[in-house]
Amino acid sequence: MSLKKEVVWITGASSGIGKSLALEYANQGVKLILSSRNTTALEAVKAACKNPSEVQILSLDLEDYENLQPKVTEALSFFGKIDVLVNNGGVSQRSLAKDTSIAVDKKLMDVNYLGTVALTKALLPHFIENKSGHFVVTTSIVGKVATPMRSSYSASKHALHGFFDALRAEHYNDNISVTLICPGFVATDVSKNALTGDGSKQNKMDESTANGIHPDRFAKLMLKAIKNKKEEAYIGGAKERFSVYVKRYYPKLVSRLIRKWKVT
């Protein structure tokens, strides 16, 4: 399937999954809009793309979710349209629920859930008018199977599933697609940047994350799922993917296993 006529907007594009996906899309010849808070890193990603002249940079902070409509207007001004919005930006967490301040709980919901929803709603009229569009959302396996040390992160990802499953049904007749991408462990800096209970960064790599799938490999699998307009795709190691299916039929078994599972 040729993607050359498409315009794709990726949030969280300065590193990790977002960066690798941007490079993979660039190889397909699409026009790109890359967003995050780190414009310096975005410029480096743009320079690494196959056709930098067809890549635009748009600084964006998902936590500032009440002021995202002007960002959508600016994004649409670059190429005149947007075909795919990849909601990839977000932040993780590494702390026990009892040790996590409510301010951290709120920040995770503001960035991961409300920021993503606000950006989606701001772009939605464009998709409705065109009777075409594709929302892609990077959630997580823990958005299906919650694990210790990620209570608020897991909650924010569960919330995304609820919202976007409803949105998919509401706008099926508008030819608007929704794909939920659920990563397992991916070898990015997500654990280094994860928030601890007091809001500070963890600043260290989890062993399980370090041993996860390479983001370039992940991006290829993610792009395949997007092209095929999958409703949900679980991408990661066998243990993470298997847990989703086991929980569906044997939830108590999964609960017992998670209690024994060393989660890092």
N, C-alpha and C positions, 0 to 999 in steps of 0.2 A: 504494500500500500504506500503510495507516494504521499509525503507530508509537505512537499515543497511550498504549497500555497498557504500553509497554516501559519498563524501567529500564536505563539505559546508564551504565556506569562508564568514565570516560576518565582515563588517567594522562597526565602531561605536558600537563595542560590549562591551564596558566597563561599560555601564549603560543603563537605560531606555529600549526602545524597543529592541535594540541589545542584551542587557544582557538577557532579558526574552526570546527572540527567541533562543539564544544560549542554555539556560537551557532546553527549550522545545525540541530542536533538540537533545540535549544530551540524553534526555529520550527516544528518538526514536532509539538510538544506532548508530548515524552517527559519522563520523570522522569530527572534527571541526578545522578550522583555525580562530582565533579571532584577530581582528586588531583594533587599535585606537592609539592615541598618549600616552595614559596613561597605561603604562605597569604594574604598580602596581595594578591598578583596574582590568586589564585583568587577572592577576594572581589570583585575588580573584574570578573572574567569573570561571576561569578554575577549581579552587579548589572546587567550588560549583557544577560543572558538575558531572553527574552520573559516567562517566568513564574518569577521568582527564588524564589518560595515552594516550587517543585518542584525546587529544586537544593540539594544537600547538598555540603559541603566536607569533604574528608578528607585531612589532611596525610600524605604518604607519601614515603619515601626508598627507591628501588629498590636502592641499594647495600647497604642493611641487609636483605638478602634472607633471612636466617635468622629474621627477626622479622615476617614479613608475614601469618601466619595471624590474629593479633588484628585486623589491619587489615581482613581479609575479614569476620571476625565483625562488626566495627563497620559495615562497608559494608552488610551484609545487614540490620542492625538498622534502617536508615533507612526502607526501603520494603518490607521483608519478602522481597525477591527481587532477583535481577539477571538480566537477559536477555542483555545484551551486555557483554563486557569489551573495551575498546579499549586494547590495550597500546601506547601511543604514547610513553611516556617514554623518554629516552635521551640520550646525549652523543656528539658526533662527534670527529674527530681531524684534525689537519693537521700531519704530520711524516713524514719519511722513516723507514723501518723501522730503519735503522742508527742513527738519532738518537733513537729512542723508547725510553725506559726501560721495563724490565719492569713497573714499578709502574703505568705508564700503560696498558700492555697489559692488566694485571689489572683495572684500574679499568673499562676499556671492557667487558671481559667480565662483570665483576660487575654493572654497571648495565644494559647492553644485553641481555645474554643471561641470566645467572643471576637477576637481579631479575625479569625478565619471566617466566621459567620458574617461579620460585618462586611468584609471584603467581597464575599460571595454575594450578599444581598445587593451591594453597590453595583456589581457587574451584571446581576441577573436580568435587569430590564433590557440590556443590550442583547443578551442571548434570546430573550423572549421575542424581541422585535425581529431578530434575524431568523427565528424559528430554528435555531441551531446553536450548539455550544456544548462544552464538556468540562465539568468540574472534576478535578482529580484531587484527592485528599490523602496526604500521608498521615495515617493514624498510627497504629502499633498493634502487635500481637497482644500487648497488655490492654488494649482497648477491647479485647475479646476475653482474655484470661488474665485477671489482675494478679500481681505478685507483690511480695513484701518490698518495702522501701520505695514504692512508687504509687502510693495511695492517691495523691492529688493528680499526678501525671496520668495514671490509669483512668481516673474519673473524667479528666478533660478529653481523653481519647474515646471513652465510652459515649460521652455526650455528642461527639462528632458523628458517631454512627447513628445515633437517634435522629439528629437533625438532617443529615444527608440522605438517610433512608426515606424520610418523609418528603424531602425536597424532590428526590427522584420520582416518587409517585405523583406528586403534585404537578410536575412539569413534563411528564412522559409525552403528552400530546403536543408539547412545544418542541419536541425533538431535542431535548436537553438530557445529556447523559451524566451519570455520576459514577465514578470509580473510586473505591476506597482501597488504598494500598496499605497493607499491614506488615511492616517490617518486623523481623525477629532481630537478632543481634547483627549489627552492621558496624564495620570497623571505621567509625568516624569519631569525632571529638565530642559526641553527644554526652558521654558520661563525664568528660572533663568539664563541660559547661553546665552540667546538671546542678540545680540548686539544692543546697542542704536545708535543714530545718530553719536556720536563721536567715536564709536568703543569700548566703555566700555561695560561691561556686565550689564544687567538689575539688576541681583542679587535679584530678588524677583519672587515669584510664581504668575502667573495670576490666578484669581479666576476660570475662565473657564477651564484652564488647570488642576488645583487642583481637579476640579469636573469631570474630564474626565474619560474615561475608564481605568481600571487598566492595566498596561503593560503586566501582566501575561495573562490576558484575551485576550488582543490584540494579543499577540504572538500565542495563540492557533488558533485564527481566521486567522491570517496571514499565519500560517503554512498550514492551510486547503486550503487557496487560492493558495499557492505555489504548494501543492500536486496536486491540480486540474488544474494547469497551466492556471489559469485565466489570461486574458489579463490585466484587471484592477479590483481592488477591493477597495471599499469604506468602511472603518471600523471606526466607531465612533458613536456618538449620532444620533438620528433620524433627528434633525435639520440640522446637517452638511451633512448627506447623502442625505436628501431630497433636499437640495439646489442645488446639482449637477444636478438632474433631472429637477428641476424647471427652472434653468438657460438655459437648453437645449431648452426648449419650450417657456419660458416666461422670456427672459433676462431682459427686462425693469422692470418687477415686482421684480426680484432679486436685481436689482440696487437700487430700492426704499427701499427695505427691509434692504439692507446692510447699506444704509445711516442712517437708524434709529437704527440699531443693535448696541448695546454697545459691542464693540469688545475689549477684554482684553487678 
